[in-house]
Amino acid sequence: MDRQDKVNSGTYVFAQPVPFEKAFPSIKSLQIKVEIRTGGPMDARPDVRYYTSQNPPGEYVRCPRSSCTDGGWCIGDVLREMVAKGETSRKAGGICSGQERMNRSSFRKCLTLFSANITIEYA
């Protein structure tokens, strides 16, 4: 289970998940291109995902590694910060928050890297 699955199915003390339009009512248009490098920064062929106002991201961009548990990158924090500052474009990135099992008793941090180009138009 990754972090987005937990967001979708969890119970929360302070708030419940809401649709994108309700979470970001001031966003009129959204364009996001996310490059996902599962092999680290030198990965020459990243997986690319696109998000728009009609197909918005969840709180997390999912990690594509099947061996990664509790993984993903929190794009929701980036969008909330951009809206709070009134920014219209940003390049952002981060590492996966998950872990990969190495053997029965040890884990390592997931090596997947995320980079995004985000453009927002406000209502």
One Martini backbone bead per residue (centre of mass of N, CA, C, O) as a GRO file, in nm:
protein
  123
    1MET     BB    1   0.096   0.036   0.024
    2ASP     BB    2   0.049   0.361  -0.038
    3ARG     BB    3  -0.009   0.685   0.042
    4GLN     BB    4  -0.262   0.727  -0.136
    5ASP     BB    5  -0.421   0.491  -0.019
    6LYS     BB    6  -0.429   0.606   0.270
    7VAL     BB    7  -0.584   0.860   0.199
    8ASN     BB    8  -0.837   0.717   0.071
    9SER     BB    9  -0.887   0.503   0.345
   10GLY     BB   10  -0.864   0.676   0.582
   11THR     BB   11  -0.860   0.807   0.903
   12TYR     BB   12  -0.935   1.129   1.050
   13VAL     BB   13  -0.906   1.381   1.284
   14PHE     BB   14  -0.919   1.671   1.109
   15ALA     BB   15  -0.963   1.537   0.809
   16GLN     BB   16  -1.094   1.491   0.488
   17PRO     BB   17  -1.105   1.398   0.187
   18VAL     BB   18  -1.110   1.593  -0.117
   19PRO     BB   19  -1.173   1.735  -0.386
   20PHE     BB   20  -0.985   1.934  -0.580
   21GLU     BB   21  -1.190   2.174  -0.614
   22LYS     BB   22  -1.221   2.211  -0.299
   23ALA     BB   23  -0.915   2.246  -0.222
   24PHE     BB   24  -0.885   2.438  -0.513
   25PRO     BB   25  -1.083   2.699  -0.598
   26SER     BB   26  -0.860   2.905  -0.740
   27ILE     BB   27  -0.823   2.696  -0.964
   28LYS     BB   28  -0.856   2.695  -1.315
   29SER     BB   29  -0.562   2.595  -1.411
   30LEU     BB   30  -0.366   2.286  -1.490
   31GLN     BB   31  -0.007   2.200  -1.523
   32ILE     BB   32   0.158   1.873  -1.515
   33LYS     BB   33   0.500   1.750  -1.508
   34VAL     BB   34   0.620   1.419  -1.433
   35GLU     BB   35   0.932   1.287  -1.341
   36ILE     BB   36   1.036   0.938  -1.311
   37ARG     BB   37   1.326   0.805  -1.133
   38THR     BB   38   1.408   0.478  -1.050
   39GLY     BB   39   1.745   0.503  -1.103
   40GLY     BB   40   1.779   0.790  -1.052
   41PRO     BB   41   1.942   1.072  -1.179
   42MET     BB   42   2.059   0.887  -1.439
   43ASP     BB   43   1.794   0.836  -1.566
   44ALA     BB   44   1.718   0.843  -1.914
   45ARG     BB   45   1.408   0.697  -1.873
   46PRO     BB   46   1.153   0.845  -1.775
   47ASP     BB   47   0.864   0.864  -1.622
   48VAL     BB   48   0.560   1.015  -1.750
   49ARG     BB   49   0.334   1.257  -1.605
   50TYR     BB   50   0.001   1.395  -1.641
   51TYR     BB   51  -0.166   1.698  -1.528
   52THR     BB   52  -0.492   1.838  -1.467
   53SER     BB   53  -0.794   1.967  -1.397
   54GLN     BB   54  -0.935   1.699  -1.511
   55ASN     BB   55  -0.645   1.542  -1.405
   56PRO     BB   56  -0.566   1.526  -1.105
   57PRO     BB   57  -0.387   1.493  -0.846
   58GLY     BB   58  -0.304   1.375  -0.571
   59GLU     BB   59  -0.132   1.403  -0.290
   60TYR     BB   60   0.018   1.168  -0.442
   61VAL     BB   61   0.279   1.035  -0.618
   62ARG     BB   62   0.333   0.741  -0.739
   63CYS     BB   63   0.524   0.467  -0.706
   64PRO     BB   64   0.639   0.225  -0.949
   65ARG     BB   65   0.758   0.044  -0.743
   66SER     BB   66   0.685  -0.275  -0.628
   67SER     BB   67   0.899  -0.271  -0.372
   68CYS     BB   68   0.746  -0.031  -0.264
   69THR     BB   69   0.667   0.108   0.056
   70ASP     BB   70   0.506   0.386   0.140
   71GLY     BB   71   0.498   0.557  -0.126
   72GLY     BB   72   0.593   0.876  -0.259
   73TRP     BB   73   0.491   1.215  -0.359
   74CYS     BB   74   0.416   1.535  -0.221
   75ILE     BB   75   0.224   1.756  -0.414
   76GLY     BB   76   0.027   1.903  -0.225
   77ASP     BB   77   0.231   2.089  -0.080
   78VAL     BB   78   0.316   2.247  -0.331
   79LEU     BB   79   0.036   2.359  -0.410
   80ARG     BB   80  -0.028   2.507  -0.143
   81GLU     BB   81   0.216   2.698  -0.157
   82MET     BB   82   0.153   2.830  -0.427
   83VAL     BB   83  -0.124   2.945  -0.349
   84ALA     BB   84  -0.031   3.113  -0.101
   85LYS     BB   85   0.181   3.282  -0.303
   86GLY     BB   86   0.070   3.305  -0.611
   87GLU     BB   87   0.187   3.106  -0.799
   88THR     BB   88   0.235   3.000  -1.157
   89SER     BB   89   0.535   2.872  -1.128
   90ARG     BB   90   0.721   2.550  -1.101
   91LYS     BB   91   1.003   2.377  -0.980
   92ALA     BB   92   0.997   2.039  -0.859
   93GLY     BB   93   1.112   1.807  -0.593
   94GLY     BB   94   1.182   1.453  -0.500
   95ILE     BB   95   1.160   1.187  -0.285
   96CYS     BB   96   1.082   0.899  -0.186
   97SER     BB   97   0.903   0.775   0.113
   98GLY     BB   98   0.997   0.491   0.083
   99GLN     BB   99   1.051   0.131   0.100
  100GLU     BB  100   1.286  -0.142   0.066
  101ARG     BB  101   1.327  -0.470   0.063
  102MET     BB  102   1.615  -0.674   0.115
  103ASN     BB  103   1.512  -0.855   0.352
  104ARG     BB  104   1.364  -0.976   0.627
  105SER     BB  105   1.517  -0.721   0.818
  106SER     BB  106   1.569  -0.512   0.573
  107PHE     BB  107   1.597  -0.168   0.471
  108ARG     BB  108   1.548   0.086   0.216
  109LYS     BB  109   1.549   0.353   0.051
  110CYS     BB  110   1.405   0.486  -0.198
  111LEU     BB  111   1.541   0.596  -0.530
  112THR     BB  112   1.317   0.769  -0.622
  113LEU     BB  113   1.261   1.041  -0.850
  114PHE     BB  114   1.112   1.372  -0.854
  115SER     BB  115   0.989   1.591  -1.125
  116ALA     BB  116   0.839   1.925  -1.168
  117ASN     BB  117   0.609   2.104  -1.383
  118ILE     BB  118   0.427   2.397  -1.283
  119THR     BB  119   0.098   2.530  -1.385
  120ILE     BB  120  -0.097   2.820  -1.287
  121GLU     BB  121  -0.443   2.926  -1.300
  122TYR     BB  122  -0.645   3.178  -1.188
  123ALA     BB  123  -0.975   3.297  -1.107
   0.00000   0.00000   0.00000
